[in-house]
Amino acid sequence: MIGADDEAIGKGRGRRLSGTAPRLYELAEDVVVERVMSGALPAGTQLTESMLAEQFGISRAPARRALQELARKGVVERKQGRGYAVLRCAGAVAVASGVAAVEPLPLLSLPTWERIYGEVENEIVARISFADWRLNEVQLAHHYHVSRTVARDVVSRLHQRGLVRKDESSRWFAPALTRERVEELYELRGILEPAAVVLAAPRVPPEVLAKMRASLDAAVSAPPGDVPTLDALEHEMHVTLLGYCGNQALMQALVLPQMLLLAHRFLYRWTPTMFGDEPFPVEHREILDHLGAGEAELAAAAMKRHLEVACARVLQRVEAVRHERIAADLPYLERIKPG
């Protein structure tokens, strides 16, 4: 019997501690976990990206991420060429083989814009290492067969997350990750995140720090370029932990510079072995060590050092990707040619 990750099986949709709304893949992930534990999805049940996307009414990007996270946490395992299979998890309701019919997964109660948002976000993130991109709201609506209102909601969320902004003609565009832009965003993070660490230090529960350290220890055995694991570690440190600062205005100010966390996901995938073993878990561990010892100021200083070296690594990754990959136009994304 497999012992699935406690986070995956015991906390449901209220498990996120940062106070931010769960992301789309997290909602899908939670529903699958609930079905596995109730016996509605018995061990051996086959799950695929297309199945989750269709039954949840979401795009394939968040469906893929949900399955990757479930595999990382021991709820499902990858089957070569056959999607994923549900594992026998500790605490799941036992169901005799062939007795229970697999219940359909429910459609998530989400606005239409949220069902396509993840895919649009990924397409933009995959392109901003190379150039600025014009975003056409009308073409976005046509491409996904949604209304202009839905497309507008998607663009509004992209703007909120710092991925798009308006030019002098009030047209939407996604700015490239130029050296200047990356350095400016990291400079802002270097001011805000250490301050958030100091505020979070007396509020973060010891069990959260213990869980984060366990995640870092587990990551040592993860294969190079394990994007879901790396992304989860980044989210725990820079979103979940900082969310304990208790200052909503500060967390809101972090939204713009932390759009870099979205870019990291793409950059890790395309440069998985650039630095050998990924360096940042060691830097995260130093921050946790100081927090565990009650040394808030030292933890803040460690966070600042981590962000300074992370900036240099991101610039190297962006440069490598820019020379190795060509990004194609989409109906709603057009490359902006220089001057």
Secondary structure as a PSIPRED ss2 file (coil, helix, strand):
# PSIPRED VFORMAT (PSIPRED V4.0)

   1 M C   1.000  0.000  0.000
   2 I E   0.000  0.000  1.000
   3 G C   1.000  0.000  0.000
   4 A C   1.000  0.000  0.000
   5 D C   1.000  0.000  0.000
   6 D H   0.000  1.000  0.000
   7 E H   0.000  1.000  0.000
   8 A H   0.000  1.000  0.000
   9 I H   0.000  1.000  0.000
  10 G H   0.000  1.000  0.000
  11 K C   1.000  0.000  0.000
  12 G H   0.000  1.000  0.000
  13 R H   0.000  1.000  0.000
  14 G H   0.000  1.000  0.000
  15 R C   1.000  0.000  0.000
  16 R C   1.000  0.000  0.000
  17 L C   1.000  0.000  0.000
  18 S C   1.000  0.000  0.000
  19 G C   1.000  0.000  0.000
  20 T C   1.000  0.000  0.000
  21 A C   1.000  0.000  0.000
  22 P C   1.000  0.000  0.000
  23 R C   1.000  0.000  0.000
  24 L H   0.000  1.000  0.000
  25 Y H   0.000  1.000  0.000
  26 E H   0.000  1.000  0.000
  27 L H   0.000  1.000  0.000
  28 A H   0.000  1.000  0.000
  29 E H   0.000  1.000  0.000
  30 D H   0.000  1.000  0.000
  31 V H   0.000  1.000  0.000
  32 V H   0.000  1.000  0.000
  33 V H   0.000  1.000  0.000
  34 E H   0.000  1.000  0.000
  35 R H   0.000  1.000  0.000
  36 V H   0.000  1.000  0.000
  37 M H   0.000  1.000  0.000
  38 S H   0.000  1.000  0.000
  39 G C   1.000  0.000  0.000
  40 A C   1.000  0.000  0.000
  41 L C   1.000  0.000  0.000
  42 P C   1.000  0.000  0.000
  43 A C   1.000  0.000  0.000
  44 G C   1.000  0.000  0.000
  45 T C   1.000  0.000  0.000
  46 Q E   0.000  0.000  1.000
  47 L E   0.000  0.000  1.000
  48 T C   1.000  0.000  0.000
  49 E H   0.000  1.000  0.000
  50 S H   0.000  1.000  0.000
  51 M H   0.000  1.000  0.000
  52 L H   0.000  1.000  0.000
  53 A H   0.000  1.000  0.000
  54 E H   0.000  1.000  0.000
  55 Q H   0.000  1.000  0.000
  56 F H   0.000  1.000  0.000
  57 G C   1.000  0.000  0.000
  58 I C   1.000  0.000  0.000
  59 S C   1.000  0.000  0.000
  60 R H   0.000  1.000  0.000
  61 A H   0.000  1.000  0.000
  62 P H   0.000  1.000  0.000
  63 A H   0.000  1.000  0.000
  64 R H   0.000  1.000  0.000
  65 R H   0.000  1.000  0.000
  66 A H   0.000  1.000  0.000
  67 L H   0.000  1.000  0.000
  68 Q H   0.000  1.000  0.000
  69 E H   0.000  1.000  0.000
  70 L H   0.000  1.000  0.000
  71 A H   0.000  1.000  0.000
  72 R H   0.000  1.000  0.000
  73 K C   1.000  0.000  0.000
  74 G C   1.000  0.000  0.000
  75 V C   1.000  0.000  0.000
  76 V E   0.000  0.000  1.000
  77 E E   0.000  0.000  1.000
  78 R E   0.000  0.000  1.000
  79 K C   1.000  0.000  0.000
  80 Q C   1.000  0.000  0.000
  81 G C   1.000  0.000  0.000
  82 R C   1.000  0.000  0.000
  83 G C   1.000  0.000  0.000
  84 Y E   0.000  0.000  1.000
  85 A E   0.000  0.000  1.000
  86 V E   0.000  0.000  1.000
  87 L C   1.000  0.000  0.000
  88 R C   1.000  0.000  0.000
  89 C E   0.000  0.000  1.000
  90 A C   1.000  0.000  0.000
  91 G C   1.000  0.000  0.000
  92 A C   1.000  0.000  0.000
  93 V C   1.000  0.000  0.000
  94 A C   1.000  0.000  0.000
  95 V C   1.000  0.000  0.000
  96 A C   1.000  0.000  0.000
  97 S C   1.000  0.000  0.000
  98 G C   1.000  0.000  0.000
  99 V C   1.000  0.000  0.000
 100 A C   1.000  0.000  0.000
 101 A C   1.000  0.000  0.000
 102 V C   1.000  0.000  0.000
 103 E C   1.000  0.000  0.000
 104 P C   1.000  0.000  0.000
 105 L C   1.000  0.000  0.000
 106 P C   1.000  0.000  0.000
 107 L C   1.000  0.000  0.000
 108 L C   1.000  0.000  0.000
 109 S C   1.000  0.000  0.000
 110 L C   1.000  0.000  0.000
 111 P C   1.000  0.000  0.000
 112 T H   0.000  1.000  0.000
 113 W H   0.000  1.000  0.000
 114 E H   0.000  1.000  0.000
 115 R H   0.000  1.000  0.000
 116 I H   0.000  1.000  0.000
 117 Y H   0.000  1.000  0.000
 118 G H   0.000  1.000  0.000
 119 E H   0.000  1.000  0.000
 120 V H   0.000  1.000  0.000
 121 E H   0.000  1.000  0.000
 122 N H   0.000  1.000  0.000
 123 E H   0.000  1.000  0.000
 124 I H   0.000  1.000  0.000
 125 V H   0.000  1.000  0.000
 126 A C   1.000  0.000  0.000
 127 R C   1.000  0.000  0.000
 128 I C   1.000  0.000  0.000
 129 S C   1.000  0.000  0.000
 130 F C   1.000  0.000  0.000
 131 A C   1.000  0.000  0.000
 132 D E   0.000  0.000  1.000
 133 W E   0.000  0.000  1.000
 134 R E   0.000  0.000  1.000
 135 L E   0.000  0.000  1.000
 136 N C   1.000  0.000  0.000
 137 E H   0.000  1.000  0.000
 138 V H   0.000  1.000  0.000
 139 Q H   0.000  1.000  0.000
 140 L H   0.000  1.000  0.000
 141 A H   0.000  1.000  0.000
 142 H H   0.000  1.000  0.000
 143 H H   0.000  1.000  0.000
 144 Y H   0.000  1.000  0.000
 145 H C   1.000  0.000  0.000
 146 V C   1.000  0.000  0.000
 147 S C   1.000  0.000  0.000
 148 R H   0.000  1.000  0.000
 149 T H   0.000  1.000  0.000
 150 V H   0.000  1.000  0.000
 151 A H   0.000  1.000  0.000
 152 R H   0.000  1.000  0.000
 153 D H   0.000  1.000  0.000
 154 V H   0.000  1.000  0.000
 155 V H   0.000  1.000  0.000
 156 S H   0.000  1.000  0.000
 157 R H   0.000  1.000  0.000
 158 L H   0.000  1.000  0.000
 159 H H   0.000  1.000  0.000
 160 Q H   0.000  1.000  0.000
 161 R C   1.000  0.000  0.000
 162 G C   1.000  0.000  0.000
 163 L C   1.000  0.000  0.000
 164 V C   1.000  0.000  0.000
 165 R E   0.000  0.000  1.000
 166 K E   0.000  0.000  1.000
 167 D C   1.000  0.000  0.000
 168 E C   1.000  0.000  0.000
 169 S C   1.000  0.000  0.000
 170 S C   1.000  0.000  0.000
 171 R C   1.000  0.000  0.000
 172 W E   0.000  0.000  1.000
 173 F E   0.000  0.000  1.000
 174 A E   0.000  0.000  1.000
 175 P C   1.000  0.000  0.000
 176 A C   1.000  0.000  0.000
 177 L C   1.000  0.000  0.000
 178 T C   1.000  0.000  0.000
 179 R H   0.000  1.000  0.000
 180 E H   0.000  1.000  0.000
 181 R H   0.000  1.000  0.000
 182 V H   0.000  1.000  0.000
 183 E H   0.000  1.000  0.000
 184 E H   0.000  1.000  0.000
 185 L H   0.000  1.000  0.000
 186 Y H   0.000  1.000  0.000
 187 E H   0.000  1.000  0.000
 188 L H   0.000  1.000  0.000
 189 R H   0.000  1.000  0.000
 190 G H   0.000  1.000  0.000
 191 I H   0.000  1.000  0.000
 192 L H   0.000  1.000  0.000
 193 E H   0.000  1.000  0.000
 194 P H   0.000  1.000  0.000
 195 A H   0.000  1.000  0.000
 196 A H   0.000  1.000  0.000
 197 V H   0.000  1.000  0.000
 198 V H   0.000  1.000  0.000
 199 L H   0.000  1.000  0.000
 200 A H   0.000  1.000  0.000
 201 A C   1.000  0.000  0.000
 202 P C   1.000  0.000  0.000
 203 R C   1.000  0.000  0.000
 204 V C   1.000  0.000  0.000
 205 P C   1.000  0.000  0.000
 206 P H   0.000  1.000  0.000
 207 E H   0.000  1.000  0.000
 208 V H   0.000  1.000  0.000
 209 L H   0.000  1.000  0.000
 210 A H   0.000  1.000  0.000
 211 K H   0.000  1.000  0.000
 212 M H   0.000  1.000  0.000
 213 R H   0.000  1.000  0.000
 214 A H   0.000  1.000  0.000
 215 S H   0.000  1.000  0.000
 216 L H   0.000  1.000  0.000
 217 D H   0.000  1.000  0.000
 218 A H   0.000  1.000  0.000
 219 A H   0.000  1.000  0.000
 220 V C   1.000  0.000  0.000
 221 S C   1.000  0.000  0.000
 222 A C   1.000  0.000  0.000
 223 P C   1.000  0.000  0.000
 224 P C   1.000  0.000  0.000
 225 G C   1.000  0.000  0.000
 226 D C   1.000  0.000  0.000
 227 V H   0.000  1.000  0.000
 228 P H   0.000  1.000  0.000
 229 T H   0.000  1.000  0.000
 230 L H   0.000  1.000  0.000
 231 D H   0.000  1.000  0.000
 232 A H   0.000  1.000  0.000
 233 L H   0.000  1.000  0.000
 234 E H   0.000  1.000  0.000
 235 H H   0.000  1.000  0.000
 236 E H   0.000  1.000  0.000
 237 M H   0.000  1.000  0.000
 238 H H   0.000  1.000  0.000
 239 V H   0.000  1.000  0.000
 240 T H   0.000  1.000  0.000
 241 L H   0.000  1.000  0.000
 242 L H   0.000  1.000  0.000
 243 G H   0.000  1.000  0.000
 244 Y H   0.000  1.000  0.000
 245 C H   0.000  1.000  0.000
 246 G C   1.000  0.000  0.000
 247 N C   1.000  0.000  0.000
 248 Q H   0.000  1.000  0.000
 249 A H   0.000  1.000  0.000
 250 L H   0.000  1.000  0.000
 251 M H   0.000  1.000  0.000
 252 Q H   0.000  1.000  0.000
 253 A H   0.000  1.000  0.000
 254 L C   1.000  0.000  0.000
 255 V C   1.000  0.000  0.000
 256 L C   1.000  0.000  0.000
 257 P C   1.000  0.000  0.000
 258 Q C   1.000  0.000  0.000
 259 M H   0.000  1.000  0.000
 260 L H   0.000  1.000  0.000
 261 L H   0.000  1.000  0.000
 262 L H   0.000  1.000  0.000
 263 A H   0.000  1.000  0.000
 264 H H   0.000  1.000  0.000
 265 R H   0.000  1.000  0.000
 266 F H   0.000  1.000  0.000
 267 L H   0.000  1.000  0.000
 268 Y H   0.000  1.000  0.000
 269 R H   0.000  1.000  0.000
 270 W H   0.000  1.000  0.000
 271 T C   1.000  0.000  0.000
 272 P C   1.000  0.000  0.000
 273 T C   1.000  0.000  0.000
 274 M C   1.000  0.000  0.000
 275 F C   1.000  0.000  0.000
 276 G C   1.000  0.000  0.000
 277 D C   1.000  0.000  0.000
 278 E C   1.000  0.000  0.000
 279 P C   1.000  0.000  0.000
 280 F H   0.000  1.000  0.000
 281 P H   0.000  1.000  0.000
 282 V H   0.000  1.000  0.000
 283 E H   0.000  1.000  0.000
 284 H H   0.000  1.000  0.000
 285 R H   0.000  1.000  0.000
 286 E H   0.000  1.000  0.000
 287 I H   0.000  1.000  0.000
 288 L H   0.000  1.000  0.000
 289 D H   0.000  1.000  0.000
 290 H H   0.000  1.000  0.000
 291 L H   0.000  1.000  0.000
 292 G H   0.000  1.000  0.000
 293 A C   1.000  0.000  0.000
 294 G C   1.000  0.000  0.000
 295 E C   1.000  0.000  0.000
 296 A H   0.000  1.000  0.000
 297 E H   0.000  1.000  0.000
 298 L H   0.000  1.000  0.000
 299 A H   0.000  1.000  0.000
 300 A H   0.000  1.000  0.000
 301 A H   0.000  1.000  0.000
 302 A H   0.000  1.000  0.000
 303 M H   0.000  1.000  0.000
 304 K H   0.000  1.000  0.000
 305 R H   0.000  1.000  0.000
 306 H H   0.000  1.000  0.000
 307 L H   0.000  1.000  0.000
 308 E H   0.000  1.000  0.000
 309 V H   0.000  1.000  0.000
 310 A H   0.000  1.000  0.000
 311 C H   0.000  1.000  0.000
 312 A H   0.000  1.000  0.000
 313 R H   0.000  1.000  0.000
 314 V H   0.000  1.000  0.000
 315 L H   0.000  1.000  0.000
 316 Q H   0.000  1.000  0.000
 317 R H   0.000  1.000  0.000
 318 V H   0.000  1.000  0.000
 319 E H   0.000  1.000  0.000
 320 A H   0.000  1.000  0.000
 321 V H   0.000  1.000  0.000
 322 R H   0.000  1.000  0.000
 323 H H   0.000  1.000  0.000
 324 E H   0.000  1.000  0.000
 325 R C   1.000  0.000  0.000
 326 I C   1.000  0.000  0.000
 327 A C   1.000  0.000  0.000
 328 A C   1.000  0.000  0.000
 329 D C   1.000  0.000  0.000
 330 L E   0.000  0.000  1.000
 331 P C   1.000  0.000  0.000
 332 Y C   1.000  0.000  0.000
 333 L E   0.000  0.000  1.000
 334 E E   0.000  0.000  1.000
 335 R E   0.000  0.000  1.000
 336 I E   0.000  0.000  1.000
 337 K C   1.000  0.000  0.000
 338 P C   1.000  0.000  0.000
 339 G C   1.000  0.000  0.000
